[in-house]
Amino acid sequence: MAVRGEPPKQGAAMRTLGIIGSGNIGAAVARLAVAADIAVVIANSRGPQSLTELVDELGTRATAGTIEQAARAGEETLLSIPLTAYRSLPADLLRGRTVLDTGNYYPHRDGRIAALDSEEVTTTELARQLLPGALLVKAFNNILAHHIPQLARPNGSPDRSALPIAGDAPDAKARAAELIDRLGFDTVDAGTLDRSWRFEPESGAYTHIYLADPEVPAGHMLQAPAAPLPADRLRAVLETAHRAKVADRTF
Ligand SMILES: NC(=O)c1ccc[n+]([C@@H]2O[C@H](COP(=O)([O-])OP(=O)(O)OC[C@H]3O[C@@H](n4cnc5c(N)ncnc54)[C@H](OP(=O)(O)O)[C@@H]3O)[C@@H](O)[C@H]2O)c1
């Protein structure tokens, strides 16, 4: 049962985004969504009662729900949980839905995953195997959570930043692009999921590209401010990205 906050408005023009994962990225995107007049149904692993504070902060457009409620809510779902948790999701509920996957592979957190270490699949191709029928779009995975509010701008702003998206379903990718535009970013189509390694960790089109000072040492990135990254510069970075040797990753 959903708790706290007003239920999203039915009918009319109120768009709803389901968010599974209420951590750094999930909460940052939720803040953008309510600011853009999009209703949010947000879930985590501990249940709706643990989301009281966040939903109070987000205001009346936000509702805390179960994972099933977030998966069923609205037109799109943002999935922002560790890779290891994908297997526990209600895959049937996500079938046919546009699912924005923010996930990355960190062996230190996720354990070693042979299909990723062998480069047989990219992270979101793995998600596609685990969530059959979901229309996966990789998005919001290459930007640090604290840079999201720093860089979000209304459409038409001269200092707007772009995020890469990748997906195999053109309609879902178009929906994701339209949603992300409302949330405050341009998008660059980085192709299909098999090419989405171009904006995974260590690829070259990963988090440091949004840093005001790209030379900031890795240990200071969480405090470092962001600077806008326009779409043409992101396109150029994607062109020169290289596939990381994931099997050598130690973090
Ligand atoms: N942090 C960043 O700057 C950043 C940037 C780009 C991409 N990413 C990627 O985005 C994903 C999320 O990162 P994050 O930093 O937002 O993570 P986080 O702060 O650790 O939050 C993870 C969220 O996932 C929820 N969760 C865990 N297991 C779950 C399950 N079985 N079912 C439903 N929810 C579950 C957690 O629930 P509880 O709150 O109940 O524990 C928590 O809300 C990761 O794959 C990460 O690699 C992160």
The ligand as a Gaussian input file, in Angstrom:
#p B3LYP/6-31G(d) Opt

LIG

0 1
 N       25.925000       7.342000      -7.160000
 C       26.252000       7.788000      -8.340000
 O       26.764000       8.918000      -8.483000
 C       25.979000       6.939000      -9.551000
 C       26.235000       7.500000     -10.789000
 C       25.918000       6.804000     -11.937000
 C       25.371000       5.528000     -11.845000
 N       25.174000       4.970000     -10.616000
 C       24.601000       3.598000     -10.588000
 O       23.206000       3.715000     -10.348000
 C       22.761000       2.640000      -9.512000
 C       22.231000       3.226000      -8.207000
 O       23.272000       3.953000      -7.602000
 P       23.036000       4.814000      -6.293000
 O       24.321000       5.487000      -5.988000
 O       21.785000       5.603000      -6.438000
 O       22.810000       3.643000      -5.241000
 P       22.447000       3.760000      -3.695000
 O       22.519000       5.164000      -3.232000
 O       23.235000       2.713000      -3.005000
 O       20.903000       3.337000      -3.691000
 C       20.523000       2.057000      -4.117000
 C       19.029000       1.922000      -3.962000
 O       18.669000       0.634000      -4.425000
 C       17.738000       0.087000      -3.512000
 N       17.754000      -1.363000      -3.606000
 C       18.748000      -2.223000      -3.290000
 N       18.345000      -3.482000      -3.502000
 C       17.058000      -3.408000      -3.950000
 C       16.090000      -4.346000      -4.318000
 N       16.348000      -5.677000      -4.281000
 N       14.893000      -3.914000      -4.730000
 C       14.618000      -2.584000      -4.768000
 N       15.488000      -1.632000      -4.417000
 C       16.694000      -2.053000      -4.012000
 C       18.203000       0.565000      -2.162000
 O       17.165000       0.405000      -1.254000
 P       17.345000       0.828000       0.299000
 O       17.389000       2.321000       0.294000
 O       16.126000       0.294000       0.949000
 O       18.618000       0.179000       0.758000
 C       18.552000       2.021000      -2.498000
 O       17.393000       2.814000      -2.442000
 C       23.982000       1.750000      -9.305000
 O       24.002000       0.742000     -10.284000
 C       25.157000       2.702000      -9.503000
 O       26.305000       2.022000      -9.918000
 C       25.447000       5.653000      -9.471000

